[in-house]
Structures are given as structure tokens and as C-alpha cells.
Amino acid sequence: MSLNPRLRDRTIAISAVVQAASLVQQVAETGQVNSADMKVMLESLLVENAPDTESVYGSVSQLRTGIEALNTQLSKKKDKKDVTLLRYVISLLHLERQLAKQPEMLALIDHEIQQVPAQIDYFGDIMSPQVIARFADIYQRTLSELKPRIQVYGDPGFLQQPDNINRVRALLLSGIRAAVLWQQKGGRRWQFLFQSGKLLSATEALSREV
């Protein structure tokens, strides 16, 4: 199947939303996270003026986790779906719609993110705890104010650790970035919920590239 560019962009974007959600789930349930996958998501926050959605994430292969998880969820029977993962995805898509009604908040997030590269230079790595804490702080001071808040489910022992709280918030911020891309390319929540067959075909086409 050859995807038209817009559908390809849209499918990559929703795969990135799913990847962010999957990583939030990893942190919440295990206290661990795939560092390479998380780095891809954080780096996407700093990409501006990309020619297409794939360029935001470097390549389709960087979203293997999200593509595979999306493929699994769309192809599973209803009673086999990962309800928690789907809840995170729908919540991120909903929160993006709330953010779109808040241009001042959107401008503040953009301004704050533009300051992050200087911090990366200072600490030497986007994955340093200090930089992740900065992303988390941006989320906490902006998106966490919108209602309803995204509820994260997992092991309280992991979710009470400051580093894990920061990871979750930073990943949610990256998920919102992906949700913005999904919306910009014509994606809608109802498409994710009710056009799963079409999206599954597109996801399967992408999975053959990774």
C-alpha cells in the first residue's frame, strides 16, 4: 500500500502520540523507560519548521514502539485492547483540543521550549534529569492547568518518585506535540475511534518500513 503524503503524515503523528503514551505507561507501571524512545520524543519538542512529520522524529524507524503498539491495538478484538494505553491517547488528543483554545498558553509553551537548548548545552544531554525536569515544569505550569487533567495509572511507589513524575510530565508534553501534528494533518479523535480499519491499513504500511 502506497500512502498519500497527508495520510502518511497523519499516521506518523498518531504513532508518536501512542509512543508517548506507551512510555508514560512504562514509567508508571515499571519505574523504567526505554531511553532511546524517550529521547526521540523529547527531541521532537525542539524541532521547528520540519518539511514533514517524519522529519520531526528523524525517521519512521524511530517510532517503531509507537507504530507497533498502534498496530497491535487497532488489530486486536475489543476485549483485548489495552484500555489504559487507549485512555492516555484519547486524553492527549482531547487535551490538544483544549490547548488550541488557549493561544496565550500555546505561546508561553513555545517561548519556554525555546529556552531549553541552552540548558541542554549546559548539562550536556537532553536526557539529563535537569533538562527532563525543565520539560516537566513547562507541562506542570501550563497543560496541567487544563481540565480534565490526564490521570496516570500505575504503581504508587514509582509514581511518587520525583524523577518519574518528571519523566511522565515531559513525555505528556511530547505527546501533546504529536497530537498537534495529528490535528494539523487533518486528524480527528473520531477518526481514531471510528475509522480504525483505514488507520490500521496505513499503520501496517508504515510498519513495513521499520
N, C-alpha and C positions, 0 to 999 in steps of 0.2 A: 504494500500500500504506500503510495506516494502522498505525503501530507502537503496540503497547500500551506504556504508560509504562515498565514494567520492562525490556522488550526494548530500548526506545529508550535508556534509561539505560545498559544494558549495552553497546550498540553504540557509544555515545559514548565510554564508558570505554575500550573496546579500541581505538578510533580514536586516543585520546590516547596509549595505550601505543605504538601504531605511529608516531605523530608523534614521540614522544620518541626512539624507535629510529631513525627516519629522520634526525633531526637529529644524533644520535650518529654515524651513518654519514656524514653530510655533513662533520662536523668531521674525522673520522678519515681520510677519503679525499681531501678537498679543502682542509682547513685553514680553510674558510669555513662560515658557518651563516646561515640566514635569521633575522635578528634579531627580526622580528615574531613568527615562530612560536616562537622560543625564549622570548621574553618571556611569551607566553601560558602556556607550560609552567611557567616559574618562578613566575609569579603564582598559578598553581593551588596551589602549595605553601602559600600563605598564606591560602587560603580555608577558613573554618570554618563549619559549620552551614548549608551550602547546601541549598536546598529540593529540588534535583535535580542530576543530574550535569552537565547543560548549564550551570547557573549557576556551576559550578566554573571553567568555561572562558570564561564571558562569553556565548558563543553558539556554535551549531554551526559557523557560518562561520569561527570562529577555529581550527577543527580541519580546515580544508579539506585541508591537506597530509596529515594522517593518514588522513582518510576516503578521499581519492583513492588513497593508497598501499595501504590495506587493500583497497579495491575492486579495484585492479589485481592484487594478489597472489591474492585469492580467485577472480578470474575467469580467471587465467592457467592454462595447462596446467602440469602438474607440472614438466616440464623447463624451463619458462620462468620459474619463480618466482625471486625474489631470495633466495637461500639465506641470505646474511649478515643481511639485514633480518629474516627469519623467525627466525633463530637468536637475535637480540637480543630479539625479542618473547617467544619461549618462555623465554629466560633470565630476563627480567624477571618473567614470571608465576611461574616457579619460585622466584625469589628472594623474591618477596612471600610465598609459602607458607612459606619458611624464616623470614622475619621474623615471621610470625604466631605462631610457636612461641617467640618471644623478647619477651615483654611488657615486660621492663625496657629492652631496646633500643628498642622502639617508643615507650616513654615518654620515653626520652632524646632520640630524634629529634624528637618533638613539642615537648619543652622547648626544644631548641636552635633549632628553627624559629620558635618564639615570640619569640626574641630578634632575629630578622632585621629586622623592621620598623624597629627603632631604628637599625640600620645603614643601611637604605635612606634613612631621613630624613637621616642624617649625610652619606652620599655622593651623595644626590640622585636615584638611579636604580637600579632592581632589576637593570639590565643593566650596572652599573658592575663593573669587574674585581674590586673588593674584595668586593662582595656575591656575585658568582658564586663567588669563592674561598671565601666562607663556606659557601655551599651545598655546594661540593665537599668542604670539610673535614668537614662533617656526614656526608656519604656515606663519606668515607675512614675516619672513626673508628668507623663503625657497620656499614653494609651491606657494606663491602669485607672485613669480617672473616668474613662468612658464606661457606660453601662450597657448591657450587663458585663461584668468582668469575666475574663476567661478563668474557669475553675480548673485547677490542675489536680489530678488524682494520682496517688502513689503511696509510697512508704513514708509516713510522717518523719521517720528518722532521717531519711535522705532529704526530704523537703524542708527540714528545719536548718540544714547546714547552709551558711551564707554563700559559699561558693556555688552550691547547687541552685539556690534561689537566683543568683546572678546568671547562671547558665540558662535557666529556664526563661528568664525575662529577656535576655539577649536573643535567644532563639525565637521567642514570640515576636520580637521586633523584626527579625529576619523573615518570619512567616508573614507578617503584615506587608513587608516589602514585596514578597512574592504575590500576595493577594492583590496588591495594587497593579502589578504587571498583568495578572489574570484579568482584572477588570478592564485595564487599558486595551487588551487584545480582544475584548468582547465577551469575556467570561462572565457568567452569572451563576448565582447559587442554584437556581432551579435547573440549570444545565447539568451541574454536578450531581444533583439529586435525581433528575428525571430523564437525562439523556446519557445514561451510563453506558449504553451499548455503543454509541458513537464515540464516546470518550475512551472506552475500552479498546476499540479498534485503533484509535490514534496512539494510545499508550503502548499497545502491543507493537506498533510500528517503531516507536521510539526505543522500546526495549531491545529491539534487534540491533540497535546502534551501539549499545553499551556492552 
